[in-house]
Amino acid sequence: MTFLFIILRVITFKGANIKRFIINLKDRNVNMFFDNDDTFGNKWDITKFKLENTLTTFLSMDATKRCLKNLRYFVCDILIDKSNILKTLIATCTNLQGIKVQDDSYNFIKDTLISLIQNQNNLEHLHIQGSSNSESDQNTESNITDLVLSLEKNASSYKKILFENGYIDNDIAFKTLMNCNNLEILQIKDLKIPYKNFELLALAEFPKLKCLSYINTVIETGKPYITNPFVRIINNKNISSKLQKLHLVGFVNVENYKLLSATADNFKNLIDLCVQITRKEEIPLLSMIMKNCSMMKQIRLVNPLTSYNFKEFKEFIREWSIEKRKKIIRFDDYGLHVHIEWE
């Protein structure tokens, strides 16, 4: 930490114009400095505490604040106390274009993080990530509802939004996304969301959306089996007409046939598709999707329920590739997972 602070001081007092501030330190990176013994956890906790103090001291200097005036991207995907870091950025930065934060205690930092987000004049990229190791997927620390609700301010500036690991407990939280008219990428992964939020998304316009990704998203309805909520979203021509990347996987007890049927009917410009297959009758729909999307460059199929053999579809892929004069550069078959790429 002493060497780290010396380096930071040199950078600062040389008057650096810092554009990117990235704090990225994973357990596997730190492990090389420690003995691989049972005390690793305690040593890592001590190291994180020292890092917090080092960064707090660094950011408290007036010279540092001058260097951060033109900061454009802030990334902190390490589970440390970010309170002092965020407070400094709130007082210093108003022109951030990208923010990525990972935390396992959002209830402690949500107010300062929301202030930082809303204080920006042109924030385009936002990635909020909880802890994948959280003991409960529905506790106070995992709740990102207030963060989502805060996006209503400056909604038109967002181009890329990612939510990962956590839960939302508000039926209309996604209403804040309705005015994100410049949104190009919306990705949601490992998140619990009330069903009514998807009804709101089905009414959105998103005229510039190119990527829609929902992976391992739990849809809360209180019912054991539900109609796939993405069917109405895909049937919305404002969303589907320009979409190039569609990832919808990881759903259990959700009707899948109508989703693939809607995809086959509405998409013409897909180049990247990742969907799940739950029964044999869905395979012809995949063939229809491929015929309609001649620019396809990558397709991934996941079978979460049974050991269905994709043999027929793989034969169709080879024939389709020859017909479209596309060269296959990747053809991986993992049994329950097929991954194909073209040049």
C-alpha positions as CSV (number, residue, x, y, z in Angstrom):
1,M,0.0,0.0,0.0
2,T,2.9,2.3,0.6
3,F,4.2,1.8,-3.0
4,L,0.6,2.3,-4.3
5,F,0.2,5.6,-2.4
6,I,3.6,6.8,-3.7
7,I,2.6,6.1,-7.3
8,L,-0.8,7.8,-6.8
9,R,1.0,10.9,-5.3
10,V,3.4,11.1,-8.2
11,I,0.5,10.9,-10.7
12,T,-1.4,13.6,-8.9
13,F,1.4,16.1,-8.3
14,K,2.5,15.8,-11.9
15,G,-0.9,17.3,-12.7
16,A,-2.4,14.3,-14.5
17,N,-5.6,14.8,-16.4
18,I,-7.3,11.6,-15.3
19,K,-10.0,10.3,-17.6
20,R,-10.6,6.8,-16.2
21,F,-10.5,5.8,-12.5
22,I,-10.7,2.0,-12.3
23,I,-10.5,0.1,-9.0
24,N,-10.4,-3.5,-9.9
25,L,-8.8,-6.0,-7.5
26,K,-10.1,-9.6,-7.3
27,D,-9.3,-12.3,-4.8
28,R,-7.4,-14.3,-7.3
29,N,-5.1,-11.3,-8.0
30,V,-4.3,-10.7,-4.4
31,N,-3.8,-14.4,-3.6
32,M,-0.3,-14.3,-5.2
33,F,0.9,-12.1,-2.4
34,F,-0.3,-14.4,0.3
35,D,0.5,-17.9,1.4
36,N,-2.3,-20.3,0.3
37,D,-3.4,-21.1,3.8
38,D,-6.6,-20.9,5.9
39,T,-5.8,-17.3,7.0
40,F,-6.3,-15.9,3.5
41,G,-9.7,-14.5,4.3
42,N,-8.4,-12.5,7.3
43,K,-5.4,-11.2,5.3
44,W,-7.7,-10.1,2.5
45,D,-10.0,-8.3,4.9
46,I,-7.0,-6.4,6.3
47,T,-5.7,-5.6,2.8
48,K,-9.1,-4.2,1.8
49,F,-9.2,-2.0,4.9
50,K,-5.7,-0.7,4.1
51,L,-6.8,0.0,0.5
52,E,-9.8,1.9,1.7
53,N,-7.6,4.1,3.9
54,T,-5.1,4.6,1.1
55,L,-7.8,5.7,-1.4
56,T,-9.5,7.9,1.1
57,T,-6.2,9.7,1.8
58,F,-5.5,10.0,-1.9
59,L,-8.9,11.4,-2.7
60,S,-8.8,13.9,0.1
61,M,-6.0,15.8,-1.4
62,D,-6.9,19.0,-3.4
63,A,-4.4,18.1,-6.1
64,T,-6.3,14.8,-6.6
65,K,-9.6,16.6,-7.0
66,R,-8.1,18.9,-9.6
67,C,-6.9,15.8,-11.6
68,L,-10.4,14.3,-11.5
69,K,-12.2,17.4,-12.9
70,N,-12.4,15.8,-16.4
71,L,-13.0,12.2,-15.2
72,R,-15.1,10.3,-17.8
73,Y,-15.3,6.7,-16.5
74,F,-15.4,5.4,-12.9
75,V,-15.3,1.7,-12.2
76,C,-15.2,0.1,-8.8
77,D,-16.0,-3.6,-8.9
78,I,-14.3,-4.5,-5.7
79,L,-16.2,-5.1,-2.4
80,I,-14.8,-2.3,-0.3
81,D,-16.3,0.6,1.5
82,K,-17.0,3.2,-1.3
83,S,-18.6,5.9,0.8
84,N,-15.6,8.3,0.8
85,I,-14.8,7.6,-2.8
86,L,-18.3,8.4,-3.9
87,K,-18.5,11.6,-1.8
88,T,-15.3,12.9,-3.4
89,L,-16.6,12.2,-6.9
90,I,-19.9,13.9,-6.1
91,A,-18.1,17.1,-5.2
92,T,-15.7,16.9,-8.1
93,C,-17.2,15.2,-11.2
94,T,-20.2,16.3,-13.3
95,N,-19.3,14.9,-16.7
96,L,-18.9,11.2,-16.1
97,Q,-20.0,9.2,-19.1
98,G,-19.7,5.7,-17.5
99,I,-20.2,4.3,-14.0
100,K,-19.8,0.7,-13.0
101,V,-20.2,-0.2,-9.3
102,Q,-20.3,-3.6,-7.6
103,D,-21.3,-3.8,-4.0
104,D,-22.8,-6.2,-1.5
105,S,-24.3,-3.5,0.8
106,Y,-26.2,-1.1,-1.4
107,N,-28.3,0.1,1.5
108,F,-25.1,1.8,2.9
109,I,-24.0,3.6,-0.3
110,K,-27.3,4.0,-2.2
111,D,-27.8,7.7,-1.2
112,T,-24.3,8.8,-2.2
113,L,-24.4,6.6,-5.4
114,I,-27.7,8.0,-6.4
115,S,-26.4,11.6,-5.8
116,L,-23.4,10.8,-8.0
117,I,-25.6,9.4,-10.8
118,Q,-28.0,12.2,-10.8
119,N,-25.2,14.8,-10.6
120,Q,-23.9,13.9,-14.0
121,N,-24.7,16.0,-17.1
122,N,-24.3,13.3,-19.7
123,L,-24.1,9.8,-18.1
124,E,-24.3,7.2,-20.9
125,H,-23.3,3.9,-19.4
126,L,-24.4,2.5,-16.0
127,H,-23.6,-0.9,-14.6
128,I,-25.0,-1.8,-11.2
129,Q,-23.8,-5.1,-9.9
130,G,-24.5,-6.8,-6.5
131,S,-22.6,-9.7,-5.0
132,S,-23.0,-13.1,-6.6
133,N,-22.0,-14.6,-3.3
134,S,-24.8,-13.0,-1.3
135,E,-26.4,-15.4,1.2
136,S,-29.9,-14.1,0.3
137,D,-31.1,-12.8,-3.0
138,Q,-33.8,-10.7,-1.2
139,N,-32.2,-8.9,1.7
140,T,-31.6,-5.2,2.2
141,E,-28.1,-5.3,0.8
142,S,-29.3,-6.8,-2.5
143,N,-32.1,-4.4,-3.0
144,I,-31.4,-2.0,-5.9
145,T,-34.9,-0.6,-6.3
146,D,-34.0,2.9,-5.2
147,L,-31.2,3.0,-7.7
148,V,-33.5,2.0,-10.5
149,L,-36.1,4.6,-9.5
150,S,-33.4,7.3,-9.5
151,L,-32.8,6.9,-13.2
152,E,-35.8,8.9,-14.2
153,K,-33.7,12.0,-13.9
154,N,-31.6,12.5,-17.1
155,A,-33.2,9.3,-18.6
156,S,-32.6,10.5,-22.1
157,S,-28.8,10.4,-21.7
158,Y,-28.5,6.7,-21.1
159,K,-27.2,4.5,-23.9
160,K,-26.3,1.3,-21.9
161,I,-27.8,0.0,-18.7
162,L,-26.8,-3.2,-16.9
163,F,-28.4,-4.6,-13.7
164,E,-26.8,-7.7,-12.2
165,N,-27.2,-9.7,-9.0
166,G,-30.0,-8.4,-6.7
167,Y,-33.7,-7.8,-6.6
168,I,-36.3,-5.2,-7.2
169,D,-39.4,-5.0,-5.0
170,N,-41.4,-2.3,-6.8
171,D,-44.1,-3.2,-9.4
172,I,-43.4,0.0,-11.4
173,A,-39.6,0.4,-11.0
174,F,-39.1,0.0,-14.7
175,K,-41.3,3.0,-15.4
176,T,-38.1,5.1,-15.0
177,L,-36.8,3.4,-18.1
178,M,-39.7,4.5,-20.3
179,N,-38.1,7.8,-21.2
180,C,-34.7,6.3,-22.1
181,N,-35.1,7.1,-25.8
182,N,-31.4,6.8,-26.6
183,L,-31.0,3.5,-24.9
184,E,-29.0,1.0,-27.1
185,I,-28.2,-1.8,-24.7
186,L,-30.4,-3.1,-21.8
187,Q,-28.9,-6.1,-20.0
188,I,-30.4,-7.7,-16.8
189,K,-28.8,-10.8,-15.2
190,D,-29.5,-12.7,-12.0
191,L,-32.2,-10.3,-10.8
192,K,-35.5,-10.9,-9.1
193,I,-38.2,-8.6,-10.7
194,P,-42.0,-8.3,-10.2
195,Y,-43.9,-9.4,-13.2
196,K,-45.7,-6.0,-13.7
197,N,-42.4,-4.4,-14.7
198,F,-42.3,-6.4,-17.9
199,E,-45.8,-5.2,-18.7
200,L,-44.4,-1.7,-18.6
201,L,-41.4,-2.6,-20.8
202,A,-43.9,-4.0,-23.4
203,L,-45.2,-0.5,-23.8
204,A,-41.8,1.2,-24.2
205,E,-40.5,2.6,-27.5
206,F,-36.7,2.4,-27.2
207,P,-36.2,3.4,-30.9
208,K,-32.5,2.9,-30.8
209,L,-32.3,-0.4,-28.8
210,K,-29.9,-2.8,-30.4
211,C,-29.3,-5.3,-27.6
212,L,-31.8,-6.8,-25.2
213,S,-30.5,-9.4,-22.7
214,Y,-32.2,-11.1,-19.8
215,I,-30.2,-14.0,-18.2
216,N,-31.3,-16.0,-15.2
217,T,-33.9,-13.4,-14.3
218,V,-36.5,-14.6,-11.8
219,I,-39.9,-13.3,-12.5
220,E,-42.1,-13.0,-9.4
221,T,-45.8,-13.6,-9.9
222,G,-46.8,-15.9,-7.1
223,K,-47.9,-18.5,-9.7
224,P,-46.2,-21.8,-10.5
225,Y,-46.3,-21.4,-14.3
226,I,-46.7,-18.2,-16.3
227,T,-46.9,-16.9,-19.9
228,N,-43.5,-15.7,-21.0
229,P,-43.6,-11.9,-20.3
230,F,-41.1,-11.2,-23.2
231,V,-43.6,-12.2,-25.9
232,R,-45.4,-8.8,-25.6
233,I,-42.0,-7.0,-25.6
234,I,-40.9,-8.8,-28.7
235,N,-44.2,-8.1,-30.4
236,N,-43.6,-4.4,-29.9
237,K,-42.3,-3.3,-33.3
238,N,-40.7,-0.3,-31.8
239,I,-38.3,-2.6,-30.0
240,S,-37.9,-5.5,-32.3
241,S,-37.5,-3.7,-35.6
242,K,-33.9,-2.6,-35.0
243,L,-32.8,-5.2,-32.4
244,Q,-29.5,-7.0,-33.4
245,K,-28.7,-8.9,-30.2
246,L,-31.3,-10.9,-28.2
247,H,-30.4,-13.1,-25.2
248,L,-33.3,-14.7,-23.2
249,V,-32.2,-17.7,-21.2
250,G,-32.4,-19.1,-17.7
251,F,-36.1,-19.1,-17.1
252,V,-37.8,-22.0,-15.4
253,N,-41.6,-22.7,-15.4
254,V,-42.1,-20.0,-18.1
255,E,-43.8,-20.8,-21.4
256,N,-41.2,-20.7,-24.2
257,Y,-42.9,-21.7,-27.4
258,K,-44.8,-18.4,-27.9
259,L,-41.5,-16.5,-27.3
260,L,-39.7,-18.3,-30.1
261,S,-42.8,-17.9,-32.4
262,A,-42.8,-14.2,-31.7
263,T,-39.1,-14.0,-32.4
264,A,-39.5,-15.8,-35.7
265,D,-42.3,-13.4,-36.7
266,N,-40.8,-10.1,-35.7
267,F,-37.0,-10.2,-36.2
268,K,-35.1,-9.6,-39.4
269,N,-31.9,-8.0,-38.3
270,L,-30.6,-10.3,-35.6
271,I,-26.9,-11.1,-35.6
272,D,-26.6,-12.6,-32.1
273,L,-29.2,-14.9,-30.6
274,C,-29.2,-16.8,-27.3
275,V,-32.4,-18.7,-26.4
276,Q,-33.4,-21.7,-24.5
277,I,-35.1,-24.8,-25.9
278,T,-37.6,-26.6,-23.7
279,R,-39.3,-29.1,-26.1
280,K,-38.8,-30.7,-29.5
281,E,-41.7,-28.7,-31.1
282,E,-39.6,-25.5,-30.8
283,I,-36.9,-26.6,-33.2
284,P,-38.8,-25.6,-36.4
285,L,-39.2,-22.1,-35.0
286,L,-35.4,-21.9,-34.7
287,S,-35.2,-22.7,-38.4
288,M,-37.7,-19.9,-39.2
289,I,-35.6,-17.5,-37.2
290,M,-32.5,-18.4,-39.1
291,K,-34.2,-18.1,-42.5
292,N,-35.5,-14.6,-41.6
293,C,-32.2,-13.4,-40.1
294,S,-29.7,-13.8,-42.9
295,M,-27.1,-11.6,-41.2
296,M,-26.8,-14.0,-38.1
297,K,-23.2,-14.3,-36.8
298,Q,-23.7,-16.1,-33.6
299,I,-26.3,-18.4,-32.0
300,R,-26.4,-20.1,-28.7
301,L,-29.0,-22.6,-27.6
302,V,-29.5,-23.7,-24.0
303,N,-31.7,-26.6,-22.9
304,P,-32.3,-26.2,-19.1
305,L,-34.8,-29.0,-18.7
306,T,-34.0,-32.1,-20.7
307,S,-31.2,-33.7,-22.7
308,Y,-32.8,-33.0,-26.0
309,N,-30.5,-33.8,-28.9
310,F,-30.0,-30.9,-31.3
311,K,-29.0,-33.2,-34.2
312,E,-31.7,-32.0,-36.6
313,F,-31.1,-28.4,-36.0
314,K,-27.3,-28.8,-36.4
315,E,-27.9,-30.4,-39.8
316,F,-30.1,-27.5,-40.8
317,I,-27.3,-25.0,-39.6
318,R,-24.8,-26.7,-41.9
319,E,-27.2,-26.5,-44.9
320,W,-28.1,-22.9,-44.1
321,S,-24.4,-21.9,-43.9
322,I,-23.8,-23.4,-47.3
323,E,-26.8,-21.7,-48.8
324,K,-25.9,-18.3,-47.3
325,R,-22.2,-18.9,-48.1
326,K,-21.2,-18.3,-44.5
327,K,-18.1,-19.9,-43.1
328,I,-18.6,-21.6,-39.7
329,I,-15.7,-20.6,-37.4
330,R,-17.1,-22.2,-34.2
331,F,-19.4,-25.2,-33.7
332,D,-19.4,-26.4,-30.1
333,D,-21.8,-29.0,-28.8
334,Y,-21.9,-29.4,-25.0
335,G,-25.0,-31.5,-25.0
336,L,-27.3,-29.1,-23.2
337,H,-25.6,-26.1,-24.8
338,V,-24.8,-25.5,-28.5
339,H,-22.7,-22.5,-29.6
340,I,-22.2,-21.6,-33.3
341,E,-20.4,-18.7,-34.9
342,W,-19.9,-17.5,-38.4
343,E,-17.3,-15.1,-40.0
